[in-house]
Amino acid sequence: MPNIQTLDPSASPLNYFGSELRRVREAHGLKQAELGTMLYCTGSLIGQIETTKKVPTREFAEALDQALGTDGLFSRLVSLVLRSQLPSWFRPYADMEAKAAYISTFQSQVVHGLLQTEAYARAVLGVEHPRQVDEVVAARMERQRVLKRENPPVLWVVLSEAALLLEIGGRDVMREQLALLLEFQDDPWVNIQVLPFTVGQHTAMMGSFNLLRFDNDPDLFYVESYDQGHMTANPSVIKERSVGYARLQATALSPEDSATVITRVMEERYGNRS
Protein backbone atom coordinates (compact mmCIF):
# COMPACT_ATOMS: atom_id res chain seq x y z
CA MET A 1 0.00 0.00 0.00
CA PRO A 2 1.51 3.40 -0.94
CA ASN A 3 2.72 5.70 1.81
CA ILE A 4 0.53 8.79 1.44
CA GLN A 5 2.05 11.96 2.89
CA THR A 6 -0.22 13.68 5.39
CA LEU A 7 -0.48 17.45 4.94
CA ASP A 8 -1.41 20.06 7.51
CA PRO A 9 -3.57 22.54 5.54
CA SER A 10 -2.97 25.23 8.15
CA ALA A 11 0.83 25.03 7.88
CA SER A 12 1.13 27.29 4.83
CA PRO A 13 -0.73 28.43 1.70
CA LEU A 14 1.24 25.82 -0.26
CA ASN A 15 0.11 23.05 2.11
CA TYR A 16 -3.47 24.24 1.83
CA PHE A 17 -3.31 24.23 -1.97
CA GLY A 18 -1.85 20.72 -2.00
CA SER A 19 -4.41 19.32 0.41
CA GLU A 20 -7.30 20.91 -1.51
CA LEU A 21 -5.95 19.54 -4.78
CA ARG A 22 -5.81 16.03 -3.31
CA ARG A 23 -9.27 16.37 -1.75
CA VAL A 24 -10.95 17.58 -4.93
CA ARG A 25 -9.12 15.07 -7.13
CA GLU A 26 -10.17 12.16 -4.94
CA ALA A 27 -13.74 13.50 -4.76
CA HIS A 28 -13.80 13.24 -8.56
CA GLY A 29 -12.49 9.69 -8.38
CA LEU A 30 -9.35 10.56 -10.32
CA LYS A 31 -5.85 9.18 -9.96
CA GLN A 32 -2.91 11.55 -10.28
CA ALA A 33 -2.05 10.24 -13.75
CA GLU A 34 -5.66 10.64 -14.90
CA LEU A 35 -5.82 14.25 -13.76
CA GLY A 36 -2.43 14.83 -15.35
CA THR A 37 -3.78 13.59 -18.67
CA MET A 38 -6.67 16.05 -18.41
CA LEU A 39 -4.22 18.91 -17.78
CA TYR A 40 -1.62 17.80 -20.35
CA CYS A 41 0.98 17.24 -17.64
CA THR A 42 2.40 14.24 -15.81
CA GLY A 43 0.88 12.49 -12.82
CA SER A 44 4.23 13.04 -11.15
CA LEU A 45 3.71 16.82 -11.33
CA ILE A 46 0.29 16.43 -9.71
CA GLY A 47 1.90 14.40 -6.92
CA GLN A 48 4.68 16.94 -6.41
CA ILE A 49 2.20 19.79 -6.05
CA GLU A 50 -0.04 17.77 -3.73
CA THR A 51 2.94 17.07 -1.46
CA THR A 52 4.30 20.68 -1.63
CA LYS A 53 7.47 19.61 -3.44
CA LYS A 54 6.61 21.95 -6.33
CA VAL A 55 4.86 25.32 -6.39
CA PRO A 56 1.87 25.58 -8.76
CA THR A 57 1.78 28.26 -11.43
CA ARG A 58 -1.23 30.43 -12.14
CA GLU A 59 -1.68 28.65 -15.49
CA PHE A 60 -1.81 25.30 -13.67
CA ALA A 61 -4.36 26.61 -11.15
CA GLU A 62 -6.61 28.03 -13.87
CA ALA A 63 -6.42 24.75 -15.81
CA LEU A 64 -7.42 22.90 -12.63
CA ASP A 65 -10.48 25.09 -12.15
CA GLN A 66 -11.55 24.47 -15.73
CA ALA A 67 -10.93 20.72 -15.64
CA LEU A 68 -12.54 20.11 -12.24
CA GLY A 69 -15.26 22.78 -12.35
CA THR A 70 -14.14 24.34 -9.07
CA ASP A 71 -15.43 27.87 -9.78
CA GLY A 72 -12.11 29.66 -9.42
CA LEU A 73 -11.07 27.98 -6.16
CA PHE A 74 -7.52 27.17 -7.21
CA SER A 75 -7.09 30.46 -9.07
CA ARG A 76 -7.84 32.27 -5.82
CA LEU A 77 -5.62 30.01 -3.74
CA VAL A 78 -2.64 30.32 -6.06
CA SER A 79 -2.44 34.07 -5.38
CA LEU A 80 -1.77 33.28 -1.71
CA VAL A 81 0.69 30.53 -2.62
CA LEU A 82 2.75 32.72 -4.93
CA ARG A 83 2.75 35.63 -2.49
CA SER A 84 4.18 33.28 0.14
CA GLN A 85 7.18 32.65 -2.14
CA LEU A 86 8.27 36.27 -1.88
CA PRO A 87 10.97 37.04 0.71
CA SER A 88 9.27 37.81 4.02
CA TRP A 89 10.88 41.27 4.19
CA PHE A 90 9.53 42.13 0.72
CA ARG A 91 5.89 41.12 1.27
CA PRO A 92 4.77 44.34 3.04
CA TYR A 93 5.98 46.34 0.04
CA ALA A 94 4.35 43.94 -2.44
CA ASP A 95 1.04 44.34 -0.59
CA MET A 96 1.25 48.14 -0.81
CA GLU A 97 2.38 48.03 -4.44
CA ALA A 98 -0.77 46.08 -5.31
CA LYS A 99 -2.92 48.84 -3.76
CA ALA A 100 -1.09 51.85 -5.21
CA ALA A 101 -2.72 54.20 -7.69
CA TYR A 102 0.60 55.62 -8.89
CA ILE A 103 4.02 53.93 -8.86
CA SER A 104 7.14 55.97 -9.58
CA THR A 105 10.47 54.18 -9.73
CA PHE A 106 14.09 54.82 -10.56
CA GLN A 107 16.12 51.74 -11.52
CA SER A 108 19.90 52.06 -11.60
CA GLN A 109 20.93 48.63 -12.95
CA VAL A 110 18.03 46.34 -13.89
CA VAL A 111 14.59 46.63 -15.43
CA HIS A 112 11.84 47.05 -12.83
CA GLY A 113 10.26 43.78 -11.70
CA LEU A 114 6.82 44.71 -13.02
CA LEU A 115 8.26 44.99 -16.55
CA GLN A 116 10.58 41.97 -16.63
CA THR A 117 10.20 39.05 -19.02
CA GLU A 118 10.21 35.61 -17.43
CA ALA A 119 13.64 34.80 -18.91
CA TYR A 120 15.13 38.08 -17.66
CA ALA A 121 13.62 37.57 -14.20
CA ARG A 122 15.01 34.03 -14.12
CA ALA A 123 18.51 35.33 -14.87
CA VAL A 124 18.28 38.07 -12.23
CA LEU A 125 16.73 35.96 -9.47
CA GLY A 126 18.75 32.85 -10.22
CA VAL A 127 21.89 34.54 -8.88
CA GLU A 128 20.57 34.69 -5.32
CA HIS A 129 17.98 31.89 -5.45
CA PRO A 130 19.44 29.09 -7.63
CA ARG A 131 17.54 26.35 -5.79
CA GLN A 132 14.20 28.17 -5.73
CA VAL A 133 14.33 30.01 -9.02
CA ASP A 134 11.06 28.52 -10.36
CA GLU A 135 9.19 29.62 -7.25
CA VAL A 136 10.54 33.16 -7.04
CA VAL A 137 10.10 33.73 -10.78
CA ALA A 138 6.48 32.58 -10.56
CA ALA A 139 5.96 35.00 -7.67
CA ARG A 140 7.45 37.87 -9.71
CA MET A 141 5.22 37.08 -12.69
CA GLU A 142 2.24 37.09 -10.32
CA ARG A 143 3.14 40.61 -9.17
CA GLN A 144 2.84 41.80 -12.76
CA ARG A 145 -0.88 41.02 -12.80
CA VAL A 146 -1.42 44.43 -11.19
CA LEU A 147 -0.75 46.02 -14.60
CA LYS A 148 -3.41 43.86 -16.26
CA ARG A 149 -6.31 44.54 -13.95
CA GLU A 150 -9.31 46.61 -14.99
CA ASN A 151 -8.08 49.72 -13.18
CA PRO A 152 -4.26 49.45 -13.23
CA PRO A 153 -1.94 51.88 -11.45
CA VAL A 154 0.04 54.47 -13.33
CA LEU A 155 3.61 53.18 -13.60
CA TRP A 156 6.34 55.72 -14.31
CA VAL A 157 9.83 54.27 -14.75
CA VAL A 158 13.08 56.21 -15.04
CA LEU A 159 15.63 53.64 -16.17
CA SER A 160 19.38 54.23 -16.12
CA GLU A 161 21.09 53.58 -19.44
CA ALA A 162 23.11 50.99 -17.51
CA ALA A 163 20.05 48.74 -17.37
CA LEU A 164 19.99 48.62 -21.17
CA LEU A 165 23.69 47.78 -21.47
CA LEU A 166 24.16 45.30 -18.62
CA GLU A 167 23.82 41.99 -20.47
CA ILE A 168 21.66 39.90 -18.17
CA GLY A 169 20.91 36.37 -19.32
CA GLY A 170 22.64 36.80 -22.68
CA ARG A 171 21.87 38.66 -25.88
CA ASP A 172 18.65 36.82 -26.73
CA VAL A 173 17.21 37.46 -23.27
CA MET A 174 18.13 41.14 -23.47
CA ARG A 175 16.64 41.54 -26.92
CA GLU A 176 13.37 40.02 -25.73
CA GLN A 177 13.42 42.23 -22.63
CA LEU A 178 13.98 45.46 -24.55
CA ALA A 179 11.31 44.45 -27.06
CA LEU A 180 8.88 44.09 -24.16
CA LEU A 181 9.71 47.60 -22.95
CA LEU A 182 8.87 48.92 -26.41
CA GLU A 183 5.47 47.22 -26.29
CA PHE A 184 4.46 49.63 -23.51
CA GLN A 185 4.74 52.66 -25.82
CA ASP A 186 1.01 52.59 -26.47
CA ASP A 187 0.02 51.81 -22.89
CA PRO A 188 -1.59 54.95 -21.41
CA TRP A 189 -0.68 53.92 -17.85
CA VAL A 190 2.99 53.00 -18.34
CA ASN A 191 5.70 55.53 -19.11
CA ILE A 192 9.39 54.67 -19.52
CA GLN A 193 12.21 57.21 -19.62
CA VAL A 194 15.89 56.45 -20.09
CA LEU A 195 18.41 58.41 -18.05
CA PRO A 196 21.52 58.56 -20.27
CA PHE A 197 25.07 58.44 -18.95
CA THR A 198 25.70 61.87 -20.42
CA VAL A 199 23.59 63.60 -17.72
CA GLY A 200 26.40 62.98 -15.24
CA GLN A 201 25.46 63.48 -11.60
CA HIS A 202 21.76 63.34 -10.76
CA THR A 203 19.31 63.20 -7.83
CA ALA A 204 19.31 59.38 -7.54
CA MET A 205 23.02 58.74 -7.11
CA MET A 206 22.25 56.65 -4.02
CA GLY A 207 20.53 54.00 -6.13
CA SER A 208 17.13 52.58 -7.01
CA PHE A 209 13.98 53.57 -5.14
CA ASN A 210 10.20 53.54 -5.46
CA LEU A 211 7.49 56.06 -4.58
CA LEU A 212 3.92 54.83 -4.10
CA ARG A 213 0.89 57.12 -4.19
CA PHE A 214 -2.57 56.03 -3.06
CA ASP A 215 -6.09 57.34 -3.47
CA ASN A 216 -6.83 57.54 0.26
CA ASP A 217 -3.59 56.79 2.09
CA PRO A 218 -0.28 58.63 2.65
CA ASP A 219 2.46 58.30 0.05
CA LEU A 220 5.24 55.79 0.69
CA PHE A 221 8.94 55.76 -0.10
CA TYR A 222 10.65 52.38 -0.50
CA VAL A 223 14.31 51.44 -0.89
CA GLU A 224 16.15 48.12 -0.60
CA SER A 225 19.44 47.12 0.94
CA TYR A 226 21.09 43.74 0.43
CA ASP A 227 18.72 41.68 2.58
CA GLN A 228 15.89 43.96 3.61
CA GLY A 229 13.57 46.73 2.47
CA HIS A 230 12.87 50.06 4.13
CA MET A 231 9.47 51.73 3.72
CA THR A 232 8.44 55.08 5.20
CA ALA A 233 5.63 57.61 5.01
CA ASN A 234 7.72 60.34 6.68
CA PRO A 235 6.47 63.59 5.06
CA SER A 236 9.93 65.16 4.84
CA VAL A 237 11.32 62.07 3.09
CA ILE A 238 8.37 61.96 0.70
CA LYS A 239 8.78 65.66 -0.11
CA GLU A 240 12.52 65.37 -0.72
CA ARG A 241 12.30 62.24 -2.85
CA SER A 242 9.29 63.51 -4.82
CA VAL A 243 11.20 66.65 -5.80
CA GLY A 244 14.25 64.54 -6.61
CA TYR A 245 12.16 62.27 -8.79
CA ALA A 246 10.61 65.21 -10.63
CA ARG A 247 14.13 66.41 -11.42
CA LEU A 248 15.02 62.94 -12.68
CA GLN A 249 12.01 63.00 -15.00
CA ALA A 250 13.01 66.41 -16.29
CA THR A 251 16.62 65.31 -16.84
CA ALA A 252 15.84 61.96 -18.52
CA LEU A 253 14.99 61.55 -22.18
CA SER A 254 11.34 61.88 -23.15
CA PRO A 255 9.37 58.62 -23.46
CA GLU A 256 9.52 58.99 -27.25
CA ASP A 257 13.28 59.59 -27.36
CA SER A 258 13.74 56.81 -24.80
CA ALA A 259 11.96 54.37 -27.10
CA THR A 260 14.33 55.40 -29.88
CA VAL A 261 17.35 54.68 -27.67
CA ILE A 262 15.93 51.33 -26.52
CA THR A 263 15.33 50.36 -30.15
CA ARG A 264 18.85 51.34 -31.14
CA VAL A 265 20.45 49.39 -28.29
CA MET A 266 18.25 46.38 -29.00
CA GLU A 267 19.23 46.29 -32.66
CA GLU A 268 22.89 47.34 -32.45
CA ARG A 269 23.94 45.57 -29.24
CA TYR A 270 21.62 42.57 -29.13
CA GLY A 271 20.55 42.11 -32.74
CA ASN A 272 21.51 39.25 -35.03
CA ARG A 273 25.17 39.27 -35.98
CA SER A 274 26.69 37.68 -39.05
Secondary structure per residue as TSV (DSSP state, phi and psi in degrees):
chain	resnum	aa	ss	phi	psi
A	1	M	-	360.0	132.3
A	2	P	-	-65.3	148.9
A	3	N	-	-88.4	104.2
A	4	I	-	-89.3	123.0
A	5	Q	-	-69.7	129.3
A	6	T	-	-87.4	130.3
A	7	L	-	-108.2	144.6
A	8	D	-	-99.7	103.6
A	9	P	T	-58.3	-24.1
A	10	S	T	-86.1	-3.6
A	11	A	S	-70.3	-36.9
A	12	S	-	-169.2	162.7
A	13	P	H	-58.3	-35.1
A	14	L	H	-65.9	-42.0
A	15	N	H	-62.2	-40.8
A	16	Y	H	-65.0	-42.4
A	17	F	H	-60.5	-47.3
A	18	G	H	-62.1	-42.4
A	19	S	H	-67.9	-37.4
A	20	E	H	-68.4	-38.1
A	21	L	H	-61.3	-46.5
A	22	R	H	-62.9	-43.8
A	23	R	H	-61.6	-47.7
A	24	V	H	-69.5	-39.8
A	25	R	H	-60.0	-47.2
A	26	E	H	-67.3	-34.1
A	27	A	H	-63.7	-28.1
A	28	H	T	-87.5	0.0
A	29	G	T	68.8	31.6
A	30	L	-	-106.9	140.2
A	31	K	-	-83.9	164.1
A	32	Q	H	-58.4	-42.8
A	33	A	H	-65.1	-36.1
A	34	E	H	-68.2	-41.6
A	35	L	H	-67.4	-37.8
A	36	G	H	-58.9	-41.1
A	37	T	H	-61.6	-40.8
A	38	M	H	-64.2	-30.8
A	39	L	H	-100.3	4.2
A	40	Y	T	59.9	41.5
A	41	C	S	-139.4	179.4
A	42	T	-	-87.3	155.5
A	43	G	H	-64.5	-28.4
A	44	S	H	-62.4	-40.1
A	45	L	H	-63.4	-42.0
A	46	I	H	-57.9	-46.1
A	47	G	H	-63.1	-39.5
A	48	Q	H	-65.6	-37.1
A	49	I	H	-73.9	-38.1
A	50	E	H	-63.7	-30.8
A	51	T	T	-102.6	15.5
A	52	T	T	64.2	18.8
A	53	K	S	-82.5	-14.6
A	54	K	S	-141.1	142.3
A	55	V	-	-88.8	130.4
A	56	P	-	-71.1	149.8
A	57	T	-	-92.4	166.5
A	58	R	H	-63.8	-38.1
A	59	E	H	-61.0	-40.8
A	60	F	H	-63.3	-45.3
A	61	A	H	-62.7	-42.6
A	62	E	H	-66.9	-36.2
A	63	A	H	-65.9	-37.4
A	64	L	H	-60.2	-48.4
A	65	D	H	-58.6	-40.0
A	66	Q	H	-70.3	-42.4
A	67	A	H	-71.1	-36.4
A	68	L	H	-103.6	-1.6
A	69	G	T	60.9	45.5
A	70	T	-	-98.0	15.3
A	71	D	T	53.7	45.1
A	72	G	T	80.0	8.3
A	73	L	H	-57.0	-52.6
A	74	F	H	-74.5	-27.8
A	75	S	H	-66.4	-34.6
A	76	R	H	-73.7	-41.5
A	77	L	H	-65.6	-35.9
A	78	V	H	-66.0	-25.9
A	79	S	H	-61.5	-42.2
A	80	L	H	-68.2	-39.6
A	81	V	H	-61.7	-49.2
A	82	L	H	-68.7	-34.9
A	83	R	H	-62.0	-36.8
A	84	S	T	-67.9	-14.2
A	85	Q	T	-84.1	-11.8
A	86	L	S	-70.9	149.3
A	87	P	-	-55.6	141.0
A	88	S	T	-58.4	-34.3
A	89	W	T	-74.0	-17.2
A	90	F	T	-92.3	-20.3
A	91	R	H	-60.4	-40.5
A	92	P	H	-57.9	-40.7
A	93	Y	H	-65.9	-44.6
A	94	A	H	-58.5	-38.2
A	95	D	H	-63.9	-41.8
A	96	M	H	-72.2	-37.3
A	97	E	H	-58.1	-40.1
A	98	A	H	-67.9	-19.1
A	99	K	H	-100.4	-10.4
A	100	A	-	-68.5	147.4
A	101	A	S	-93.5	-22.6
A	102	Y	E	-146.8	123.6
A	103	I	E	-117.9	120.0
A	104	S	E	-113.7	134.3
A	105	T	E	-144.5	142.1
A	106	F	E	-112.1	130.5
A	107	Q	E	-121.0	120.3
A	108	S	S	-88.2	-23.8
A	109	Q	S	-133.2	-35.8
A	110	V	S	-126.5	160.3
A	111	V	-	-64.9	142.0
A	112	H	-	-59.0	144.7
A	113	G	G	-56.6	-32.2
A	114	L	G	-71.1	-13.4
A	115	L	G	-116.5	10.0
A	116	Q	-	-82.8	142.5
A	117	T	-	-73.6	163.8
A	118	E	H	-63.6	-40.5
A	119	A	H	-66.8	-40.1
A	120	Y	H	-66.0	-44.8
A	121	A	H	-61.1	-39.1
A	122	R	H	-63.2	-40.0
A	123	A	H	-67.5	-41.6
A	124	V	H	-67.8	-50.0
A	125	L	H	-76.8	-24.1
A	126	G	T	-67.1	-19.4
A	127	V	T	-66.1	-45.0
A	128	E	T	-95.6	-20.6
A	129	H	-	-129.4	57.6
A	130	P	T	-63.3	-27.6
A	131	R	T	-90.9	-12.0
A	132	Q	S	-126.7	24.9
A	133	V	H	-62.2	-38.2
A	134	D	H	-59.8	-43.3
A	135	E	H	-68.0	-46.4
A	136	V	H	-72.1	-31.2
A	137	V	H	-67.1	-43.5
A	138	A	H	-59.9	-38.6
A	139	A	H	-66.1	-38.7
A	140	R	H	-67.4	-41.2
A	141	M	H	-63.5	-34.2
A	142	E	H	-65.3	-38.1
A	143	R	H	-58.0	-33.7
A	144	Q	G	-69.0	-12.9
A	145	R	G	-62.3	-20.1
A	146	V	G	-61.0	-29.9
A	147	L	G	-79.4	-10.7
A	148	K	G	-106.6	0.1
A	149	R	S	-74.6	171.4
A	150	E	S	-62.2	-37.6
A	151	N	S	-122.7	78.2
A	152	P	-	-74.1	159.8
A	153	P	-	-74.0	159.8
A	154	V	E	-76.0	130.9
A	155	L	E	-119.0	117.5
A	156	W	E	-116.2	119.1
A	157	V	E	-117.2	123.3
A	158	V	E	-103.4	118.7
A	159	L	E	-116.4	120.9
A	160	S	E	-61.0	145.2
A	161	E	H	-55.9	-26.2
A	162	A	H	-58.4	-34.5
A	163	A	H	-66.7	-24.5
A	164	L	H	-80.4	-28.9
A	165	L	H	-97.4	-22.8
A	166	L	S	-71.8	111.8
A	167	E	-	-81.5	91.4
A	168	I	-	-94.8	122.0
A	169	G	S	81.6	-3.7
A	170	G	-	102.7	171.4
A	171	R	H	-65.7	-39.8
A	172	D	H	-64.9	-42.0
A	173	V	H	-63.7	-41.7
A	174	M	H	-67.5	-39.6
A	175	R	H	-62.1	-43.9
A	176	E	H	-63.6	-39.5
A	177	Q	H	-66.5	-44.8
A	178	L	H	-67.7	-33.9
A	179	A	H	-63.1	-37.1
A	180	L	H	-65.4	-40.4
A	181	L	H	-58.6	-39.3
A	182	L	H	-67.9	-26.1
A	183	E	H	-65.9	-19.3
A	184	F	G	-85.3	2.9
A	185	Q	G	-59.0	-34.3
A	186	D	G	-97.3	4.9
A	187	D	-	-83.3	119.0
A	188	P	T	-68.5	-15.9
A	189	W	T	-105.2	-2.4
A	190	V	E	-122.3	126.0
A	191	N	E	-127.2	132.3
A	192	I	E	-124.9	124.8
A	193	Q	E	-120.9	138.8
A	194	V	E	-97.2	131.6
A	195	L	E	-98.4	104.9
A	196	P	-	-73.5	156.8
A	197	F	G	-59.5	-28.8
A	198	T	G	-67.5	-12.4
A	199	V	G	-72.1	-18.2
A	200	G	-	70.8	-138.4
A	201	Q	S	-66.4	149.1
A	202	H	-	-151.9	-179.6
A	203	T	T	-84.4	9.2
A	204	A	T	-128.4	36.1
A	205	M	T	-63.9	-20.2
A	206	M	T	-79.4	-9.6
A	207	G	-	121.9	-170.8
A	208	S	-	-66.0	148.8
A	209	F	E	-160.5	163.0
A	210	N	E	-127.1	146.2
A	211	L	E	-121.5	128.2
A	212	L	E	-112.7	133.0
A	213	R	E	-119.8	139.5
A	214	F	-	-121.7	161.7
A	215	D	S	-69.9	-39.9
A	216	N	S	-131.3	12.3
A	217	D	S	-128.6	161.7
A	218	P	-	-63.7	152.3
A	219	D	-	-64.9	156.9
A	220	L	E	-129.5	142.5
A	221	F	E	-110.7	135.7
A	222	Y	E	-134.9	134.5
A	223	V	E	-143.5	149.5
A	224	E	E	-111.4	146.3
A	225	S	-	-107.7	-164.8
A	226	Y	S	-61.7	-42.4
A	227	D	S	-130.6	18.5
A	228	Q	-	-160.4	162.9
A	229	G	E	-115.7	151.7
A	230	H	E	-123.9	125.1
A	231	M	E	-126.8	134.1
A	232	T	E	-144.6	150.4
A	233	A	-	-112.4	16.2
A	234	N	-	-55.3	119.4
A	235	P	H	-56.7	-37.6
A	236	S	H	-68.6	-36.4
A	237	V	H	-67.1	-44.5
A	238	I	H	-61.1	-43.6
A	239	K	H	-62.3	-48.3
A	240	E	H	-62.9	-46.7
A	241	R	H	-72.1	-31.8
A	242	S	H	-66.0	-42.5
A	243	V	H	-65.3	-43.3
A	244	G	H	-60.7	-38.5
A	245	Y	H	-69.7	-39.3
A	246	A	H	-60.0	-38.3
A	247	R	H	-67.8	-36.9
A	248	L	H	-60.4	-46.1
A	249	Q	H	-60.9	-39.1
A	250	A	H	-71.3	-30.7
A	251	T	H	-80.7	-34.6
A	252	A	S	-69.1	164.4
A	253	L	-	-65.4	153.4
A	254	S	-	-63.3	159.7
A	255	P	H	-55.0	-36.8
A	256	E	H	-68.8	-47.0
A	257	D	H	-67.2	-32.2
A	258	S	H	-64.3	-41.3
A	259	A	H	-62.2	-36.7
A	260	T	H	-63.6	-43.2
A	261	V	H	-66.1	-43.0
A	262	I	H	-60.6	-42.5
A	263	T	H	-62.5	-43.5
A	264	R	H	-63.4	-46.0
A	265	V	H	-63.8	-41.3
A	266	M	H	-60.5	-41.9
A	267	E	H	-81.0	-42.3
A	268	E	H	-80.8	-38.1
A	269	R	T	-92.6	-35.7
A	270	Y	T	-118.5	7.6
A	271	G	S	-75.3	175.8
A	272	N	-	-66.2	137.3
A	273	R	-	-119.8	137.1
A	274	S	-	-76.9	360.0
